[in-house]
């Protein structure tokens, strides 16, 4: 399988588009960004540094199910602070293994100290499907001569 950087280069649209919030933003404002951008997680940045990740799961489990007010709670109150990251050179197979083992759906991609993108389980699944479709096409072409 390919490195994450190649997956980002092949991604339709703008490649490694990254949406972020700060730890001091309200959870309500963060959820609005999730909805507006059609994504399941946001990078949490403070002074240009990755400090966490906020996902729909964080919201549902730490706000909605506990009856808390999303307009009062801050992102820092519910974000996942100890974030697993991968580099642009990490192979997609390894990313899939990490996500499966840790039961997570998003991995920030970091090059040195710079966040360069967010990898989702959907990205990996789309890549696997495309690889399989290509292989099938090649096999059909070979069989037909």
N, CA and C of each residue as an Amber inpcrd file, in Angstrom:
protein
   435
   0.8400000  -1.1880000   0.0000000   0.0000000   0.0000000   0.0000000
   0.8800000   1.2450000   0.0000000   0.2770000   2.3470000  -0.3420000
   1.0160000   3.5820000  -0.5710000   1.2250000   4.3870000   0.7130000
   2.1470000   5.3430000   0.6670000   2.2970000   6.2430000   1.8110000
   1.1330000   7.2400000   1.8690000   0.8890000   7.7710000   3.0390000
  -0.2040000   8.7200000   3.2490000  -0.0750000   9.9190000   2.3170000
   1.1410000  10.4010000   2.0870000   1.3290000  11.5660000   1.2190000
   0.7680000  11.3150000  -0.1730000   0.9310000  10.1060000  -0.6930000
   0.3910000   9.7700000  -2.0080000  -1.1310000   9.7310000  -1.9680000
  -1.6630000   9.2280000  -0.8870000  -3.1180000   9.2020000  -0.7230000
  -3.6660000  10.6300000  -0.7400000  -3.0080000  11.5530000  -0.0400000
  -3.4290000  12.9530000  -0.0310000  -3.3120000  13.5590000  -1.4260000
  -2.2450000  13.2360000  -2.1430000  -2.0550000  13.7810000  -3.4910000
  -3.1350000  13.3080000  -4.4490000  -3.6480000  12.0930000  -4.2280000
  -4.6700000  11.5210000  -5.0980000  -6.0900000  11.8820000  -4.6810000
  -6.2400000  12.4800000  -3.5070000  -7.5590000  12.8070000  -2.9710000
  -8.2620000  13.8130000  -3.8700000  -9.5340000  13.5690000  -4.1310000
 -10.3210000  14.5010000  -4.9460000 -10.4520000  15.8290000  -4.2200000
 -10.4960000  16.8940000  -4.9690000 -10.6740000  18.2100000  -4.3710000
  -9.3610000  18.8120000  -3.9310000  -9.3120000  19.2480000  -2.6910000
  -8.1770000  20.0550000  -2.2520000  -7.1130000  19.2750000  -1.4950000
  -7.1050000  17.9480000  -1.6050000  -6.0410000  17.1790000  -0.9640000
  -6.2070000  17.1210000   0.5330000  -5.2270000  17.6110000   1.2450000
  -5.1800000  17.4600000   2.6950000  -5.8130000  18.6370000   3.4200000
  -7.0170000  19.0400000   3.0150000  -7.7020000  20.1410000   3.6740000
  -7.8500000  19.8240000   5.1540000  -7.5910000  20.8180000   5.9740000
  -7.5760000  20.6070000   7.4180000  -8.4560000  21.6410000   8.1000000
  -9.3930000  21.1650000   8.8860000 -10.2610000  22.0640000   9.6500000
  -9.8640000  21.9610000  11.1070000  -9.7730000  23.1140000  11.7750000
  -9.3300000  23.0910000  13.1650000 -10.1310000  24.0630000  14.0180000
 -10.0380000  23.8480000  15.3220000 -10.6040000  24.7270000  16.3440000
  -9.5420000  24.9250000  17.4030000  -9.8190000  25.8010000  18.3510000
  -8.9030000  26.0050000  19.4740000  -9.5040000  25.3810000  20.7300000
  -8.6870000  25.1330000  21.7350000  -9.2130000  24.5560000  22.9780000
 -10.2300000  25.4540000  23.6780000 -10.1630000  26.7680000  23.4170000
 -11.0560000  27.7110000  24.0820000 -12.3790000  27.9230000  23.3540000
 -12.5020000  27.3870000  22.1350000 -13.7760000  27.4820000  21.4220000
 -14.8430000  26.7070000  22.1830000 -16.0920000  27.1270000  22.0160000
 -17.1650000  26.3470000  22.6370000 -17.3710000  25.0670000  21.8300000
 -17.8780000  24.0570000  22.4930000 -18.1780000  22.8020000  21.8190000
 -19.2480000  23.0510000  20.7520000 -20.1940000  23.9200000  21.0500000
 -21.2460000  24.2530000  20.0960000 -20.6560000  24.7880000  18.7910000
 -19.7080000  25.7210000  18.8950000 -19.0710000  26.2770000  17.7020000
 -18.2870000  25.2060000  16.9410000 -17.6510000  24.3160000  17.6630000
 -16.9110000  23.2260000  17.0170000 -17.8530000  22.2860000  16.2730000
 -18.9920000  21.9860000  16.8740000 -19.9770000  21.1070000  16.2360000
 -20.5270000  21.7650000  14.9720000 -20.6830000  23.0940000  14.9960000
 -21.1190000  23.8090000  13.7940000 -20.0890000  23.6310000  12.6750000
 -18.8040000  23.6930000  13.0030000 -17.7630000  23.4990000  11.9880000
 -17.8280000  22.0790000  11.4320000 -17.9880000  21.0980000  12.3110000
 -18.1290000  19.7130000  11.8550000 -19.2690000  19.5950000  10.8420000
 -20.4010000  20.1760000  11.1660000 -21.5780000  20.0900000  10.3060000
 -21.3690000  20.8490000   8.9950000 -20.8310000  22.0620000   9.0770000
 -20.6210000  22.8790000   7.8820000 -19.6410000  22.2350000   6.9150000
 -18.6310000  21.5930000   7.4530000 -17.5700000  21.0170000   6.6120000
 -17.8150000  19.5500000   6.2630000 -18.8180000  18.9550000   6.8900000
 -19.1470000  17.5630000   6.5950000 -18.0480000  16.5920000   6.9850000
 -17.4150000  16.8670000   8.1250000 -16.3430000  16.0000000   8.6110000
 -16.7090000  15.4430000   9.9820000 -16.0110000  14.3910000  10.3910000
 -16.3100000  13.7410000  11.6590000 -15.3660000  14.1000000  12.7850000
 -14.3130000  14.8710000  12.4610000 -13.3520000  15.2480000  13.5020000
 -12.6130000  16.5100000  13.0900000 -12.1560000  17.2210000  14.0970000
 -11.3840000  18.4510000  13.8900000 -10.0770000  18.3770000  14.6600000
  -9.0640000  18.9790000  14.1040000  -7.7930000  19.1400000  14.8070000
  -7.9750000  20.2740000  15.8140000  -7.4060000  20.1290000  16.9940000
  -7.4290000  21.2030000  17.9790000  -6.0180000  21.7830000  18.0270000
  -5.9150000  23.0620000  17.6710000  -4.6200000  23.7370000  17.5880000
  -4.5590000  24.9000000  18.5800000  -3.3810000  25.0810000  19.1600000
  -3.1480000  26.2170000  20.0490000  -1.7600000  26.7580000  19.7560000
  -1.7230000  28.0240000  19.3610000  -0.4560000  28.6800000  19.0160000
   0.3120000  27.8830000  17.9570000  -0.4180000  27.3880000  16.9670000
   0.1960000  26.6690000  15.8670000   0.6170000  25.2410000  16.1650000
   0.2750000  24.7430000  17.3350000   0.6640000  23.3840000  17.7340000
  -0.5680000  22.4990000  17.9100000  -0.4050000  21.2420000  17.5360000
  -1.4560000  20.2470000  17.7470000  -1.5640000  19.9490000  19.2370000
  -2.7560000  20.1430000  19.7900000  -2.9570000  19.8550000  21.2150000
  -4.0660000  18.8250000  21.4460000  -4.7790000  18.4690000  20.3570000
  -5.8330000  17.4840000  20.5280000  -6.6140000  17.2660000  19.2530000
  -7.6230000  16.4280000  19.4030000  -8.5620000  16.1580000  18.3210000
  -9.9540000  16.1000000  18.9350000 -10.9190000  16.6310000  18.2210000
 -12.3030000  16.6140000  18.6830000 -13.1260000  15.8790000  17.6440000
 -13.8180000  14.8370000  18.0690000 -14.6200000  14.0460000  17.1410000
 -16.0870000  14.0660000  17.5410000 -16.9090000  13.6070000  16.6170000
 -18.3350000  13.4700000  16.9170000 -18.5360000  12.5400000  18.1070000
 -17.6890000  11.5180000  18.2020000 -17.7650000  10.6030000  19.3480000
 -17.5300000  11.3450000  20.6640000 -16.5470000  12.2300000  20.6750000
 -16.2870000  13.0120000  21.8910000 -17.5380000  13.7810000  22.2910000
 -18.1780000  14.4030000  21.3040000 -19.3840000  15.1730000  21.5920000
 -20.4960000  14.2860000  22.1330000 -20.7800000  13.1970000  21.4340000
 -21.9130000  12.3810000  21.8510000 -21.6950000  11.7560000  23.2270000
 -20.4870000  11.3410000  23.4940000 -20.2150000  10.6480000  24.7550000
 -19.9650000  11.5840000  25.9350000 -19.4190000  12.7500000  25.6730000
 -19.0160000  13.6340000  26.7710000 -19.9140000  14.8540000  26.9570000
 -20.8020000  15.0990000  26.0090000 -21.7350000  16.2270000  26.1310000
 -23.1740000  15.7130000  26.0710000 -23.5570000  15.1800000  24.9260000
 -24.9560000  14.7760000  24.7190000 -25.4180000  13.7450000  25.7340000
 -24.6710000  12.6640000  25.9040000 -25.0970000  11.6030000  26.8150000
 -25.0150000  12.0010000  28.2870000 -24.1930000  12.9940000  28.5930000
 -24.0660000  13.4300000  29.9870000 -24.9260000  14.6510000  30.2830000
 -25.6990000  15.0900000  29.3010000 -26.6250000  16.2010000  29.5170000
 -25.9450000  17.5360000  29.7380000 -24.7350000  17.7050000  29.2280000
 -24.0210000  18.9720000  29.3940000 -24.4460000  19.9570000  28.3100000
 -24.1480000  21.2180000  28.5350000 -24.5200000  22.2850000  27.6190000
 -23.3510000  22.5830000  26.6730000 -23.5420000  22.3400000  25.3810000
 -22.4700000  22.5340000  24.4100000 -22.1230000  24.0090000  24.1960000
 -23.0250000  24.9150000  24.5820000 -22.7300000  26.3470000  24.4440000
 -21.8770000  26.8600000  25.5960000 -21.8090000  26.0960000  26.6670000
 -20.9790000  26.4850000  27.8140000 -19.6640000  25.7030000  27.8660000
 -19.6920000  24.4520000  27.4670000 -18.4900000  23.6070000  27.5200000
 -17.4830000  24.0640000  26.4770000 -16.2220000  23.9220000  26.8310000
 -15.1310000  24.2820000  25.9220000 -14.5640000  23.0260000  25.2780000
 -13.9810000  23.1950000  24.1160000 -13.3640000  22.0810000  23.3970000
 -12.3740000  21.3640000  24.3000000 -11.5910000  22.1000000  25.0720000
 -10.5780000  21.4850000  25.9470000 -11.1930000  20.5170000  26.9550000
 -12.4820000  20.7130000  27.2770000 -13.1610000  19.8580000  28.2510000
 -13.4600000  18.4590000  27.7060000 -13.5530000  18.3320000  26.3920000
 -13.9560000  17.0310000  25.8430000 -13.0070000  16.4710000  24.7900000
 -12.0310000  17.2540000  24.3540000 -11.1360000  16.7840000  23.2810000
 -10.2680000  15.6220000  23.7740000  -9.7900000  14.8670000  22.8210000
  -8.8040000  13.8340000  23.1200000  -7.4430000  14.5010000  23.0240000
  -6.7300000  14.5440000  24.1480000  -5.4680000  15.2780000  24.1920000
  -4.2680000  14.4330000  23.7550000  -4.2560000  13.1780000  24.0960000
  -3.1280000  12.3150000  23.7250000  -3.4100000  11.7110000  22.3550000
  -3.0630000  12.4670000  21.3330000  -3.4270000  12.1140000  19.9710000
  -2.3580000  11.2430000  19.3160000  -2.8100000  10.1530000  18.7260000
  -1.9280000   9.3520000  17.8930000  -1.7880000  10.0680000  16.5620000
  -0.5820000  10.1430000  16.0380000  -0.3470000  10.7790000  14.7520000
   0.4900000   9.8630000  13.8730000   0.4590000  10.1420000  12.5890000
   1.3150000   9.4450000  11.6330000   2.0230000  10.5020000  10.7980000
   3.0410000  10.0700000  10.0760000   3.7690000  10.9890000   9.2020000
   3.2990000  10.7890000   7.7640000   3.6280000  11.7210000   6.8790000
   3.2570000  11.5470000   5.4750000   3.8850000  10.2910000   4.8590000
   4.9570000   9.7900000   5.4410000   5.6390000   8.6040000   4.9210000
   5.0280000   7.2920000   5.4270000   4.1720000   7.3730000   6.4440000
   3.5380000   6.1700000   6.9870000   2.6850000   5.5240000   5.9050000
   2.7920000   4.2290000   5.7910000   2.0450000   3.5020000   4.7640000
   0.5910000   3.3180000   5.2190000  -0.2910000   3.3140000   4.2510000
  -1.7180000   3.2460000   4.5670000  -2.0890000   1.9630000   5.2960000
  -1.3990000   0.8760000   5.0200000  -1.6730000  -0.3880000   5.7160000
  -1.4050000  -0.2330000   7.2180000  -0.3190000   0.4630000   7.5660000
   0.0010000   0.6970000   8.9740000  -1.0560000   1.6000000   9.6260000
  -1.5190000   2.5960000   8.8830000  -2.5720000   3.4750000   9.4010000
  -3.8430000   2.6770000   9.6940000  -4.1920000   1.7890000   8.7850000
  -5.3720000   0.9440000   8.9800000  -5.2100000   0.0820000  10.2270000
  -4.0150000  -0.4630000  10.4250000  -3.7540000  -1.3020000  11.5980000
  -3.8880000  -0.4830000  12.8790000  -3.3550000   0.7310000  12.8860000
  -3.4510000   1.6110000  14.0600000  -4.9120000   1.9150000  14.3700000
  -5.6590000   2.3060000  13.3440000  -7.0630000   2.6560000  13.5380000
  -7.8700000   1.4690000  14.0490000  -7.5940000   0.3100000  13.5000000
  -8.3090000  -0.8910000  13.9200000  -7.9640000  -1.2600000  15.3590000
  -6.6870000  -1.2650000  15.6670000  -6.2320000  -1.6520000  17.0060000
  -6.7120000  -0.6870000  18.0830000  -6.6920000   0.6090000  17.7850000
  -7.0470000   1.6330000  18.7710000  -8.5190000   2.0460000  18.7030000
  -9.2600000   1.4660000  17.7350000 -10.6760000   1.7790000  17.5650000
 -10.9210000   3.2810000  17.3690000 -10.1510000   3.8480000  16.4410000
 -10.2920000   5.2680000  16.1190000 -10.5980000   5.4170000  14.6370000
 -11.1190000   6.5700000  14.2710000 -11.5300000   6.8070000  12.8860000
 -10.7490000   7.9030000  12.1930000  -9.9060000   8.6160000  12.9340000
  -9.1560000   9.7370000  12.3680000  -7.7340000   9.7540000  12.9080000
  -6.7950000  10.0760000  12.0250000  -5.3860000  10.2060000  12.4090000
  -4.8270000  11.4960000  11.8220000  -4.3800000  12.4100000  12.6690000
  -3.6760000  13.5830000  12.1420000  -2.3580000  13.1410000  11.4980000
  -2.0170000  13.8060000  10.4170000  -0.7680000  13.5360000   9.7210000
   0.1570000  14.7140000  10.0040000   1.3120000  14.4020000  10.6100000
   2.2260000  15.4350000  11.0780000   3.5960000  15.2360000  10.4390000
   4.1350000  16.3190000   9.9010000   5.4740000  16.3160000   9.3240000
   6.3320000  17.2160000  10.2100000   7.1390000  16.6010000  11.0750000
   7.8880000  17.3770000  12.0720000   6.9150000  17.9200000  13.0930000
   6.8350000  19.2520000  13.1830000   5.8880000  19.8970000  14.0940000
   4.6580000  20.4290000  13.3660000   4.5840000  20.1890000  12.0730000
   3.5130000  20.7560000  11.2630000   2.4360000  19.7250000  10.9500000
   1.1980000  20.0760000  11.2650000   0.0710000  19.2250000  10.9050000
  -0.2170000  19.4690000   9.4280000  -0.1590000  18.4020000   8.6290000
  -0.3470000  18.5500000   7.1860000  -1.6780000  18.0000000   6.7000000
  -2.4040000  17.3100000   7.5620000  -3.6940000  16.7830000   7.1460000
  -4.3060000  15.8790000   8.1840000  -5.4680000  15.3870000   7.8320000
  -6.1870000  14.4490000   8.6850000  -6.5950000  13.2730000   7.8130000
  -6.2670000  12.0970000   8.2680000  -6.6040000  10.8740000   7.5490000
  -7.8050000  10.2440000   8.2350000  -8.8120000   9.8860000   7.4480000
  -9.9950000   9.2440000   8.0200000 -10.0710000   7.7990000   7.5630000
 -10.8330000   7.0230000   8.2720000 -11.0530000   5.6340000   7.8870000
 -11.7090000   5.5850000   6.5060000 -12.5240000   6.5860000   6.1910000
 -13.1520000   6.6710000   4.8730000 -12.0940000   6.8150000   3.7800000
 -11.0700000   7.6310000   4.0360000  -9.9770000   7.7770000   3.0630000
  -9.3350000   6.4270000   2.7710000  -9.0870000   5.6720000   3.8160000
  -8.4450000   4.3700000   3.6510000  -9.3530000   3.3870000   2.9210000
 -10.6210000   3.3830000   3.2670000 -11.5670000   2.4780000   2.6000000
 -11.7030000   2.8250000   1.1180000 -11.7870000   4.1140000   0.8040000
 -11.8780000   4.5340000  -0.5930000 -10.6360000   4.1060000  -1.3680000
  -9.4810000   4.1920000  -0.7270000  -8.2280000   3.7900000  -1.3680000
  -8.2020000   2.2850000  -1.6200000  -8.6400000   1.5120000  -0.6520000
  -8.6820000   0.0530000  -0.8110000  -9.6320000  -0.3280000  -1.9470000
 -10.7920000   0.3020000  -1.9850000 -11.7630000   0.0180000  -3.0470000
 -11.1730000   0.3680000  -4.4130000 -10.5250000   1.5240000  -4.5190000
  -9.9130000   1.9230000  -5.7910000  -8.8270000   0.9400000  -6.2110000
  -8.0160000   0.4900000  -5.2590000  -6.9750000  -0.5040000  -5.5680000
  -7.5900000  -1.8030000  -6.0660000  -8.6600000  -2.2500000  -5.4140000
  -9.3230000  -3.4830000  -5.8290000  -9.9480000  -3.3400000  -7.2230000
 -10.5730000  -2.2050000  -7.4730000 -11.1750000  -1.9750000  -8.7850000
 -10.0980000  -1.9660000  -9.8780000  -8.9520000  -1.3670000  -9.5850000
  -7.8500000  -1.3440000 -10.5460000  -7.3490000  -2.7580000 -10.8140000
  -7.1760000  -3.5390000  -9.7540000  -6.7020000  -4.9170000  -9.9050000
  -7.6820000  -5.7380000 -10.7370000  -8.9640000  -5.5940000 -10.4640000
  -9.9900000  -6.3130000 -11.2210000  -9.9380000  -5.9080000 -12.6930000
  -9.8070000  -4.6290000 -12.9480000  -9.7220000  -4.1320000 -14.3140000
  -8.5130000  -4.7200000 -15.0410000  -7.3810000  -4.7650000 -14.3500000
  -6.1690000  -5.3300000 -14.9480000  -6.3410000  -6.8240000 -15.2330000
  -6.9520000  -7.5430000 -14.3020000  -7.1790000  -8.9750000 -14.4990000
  -8.1430000  -9.2410000 -15.6430000  -9.2050000  -8.4490000 -15.7340000
 -10.1580000  -8.5970000 -16.8330000  -9.4840000  -8.3250000 -18.1660000
  -8.6610000  -7.2990000 -18.2020000  -7.9250000  -6.9500000 -19.4340000
  -6.9740000  -8.0850000 -19.8250000  -6.3110000  -8.6590000 -18.8570000
  -5.3810000  -9.7560000 -19.1110000  -6.1090000 -11.0000000 -19.6430000
  -7.2510000 -11.2990000 -19.0250000  -8.0280000 -12.4700000 -19.4100000
  -8.5730000 -12.3160000 -20.8390000  -9.0490000 -11.1270000 -21.1700000
  -9.6220000 -10.8750000 -22.4960000  -8.5390000 -10.8220000 -23.5660000
  -7.2950000 -10.6230000 -23.1450000  -6.1900000 -10.6170000 -24.0830000
  -6.0160000  -9.3130000 -24.6990000
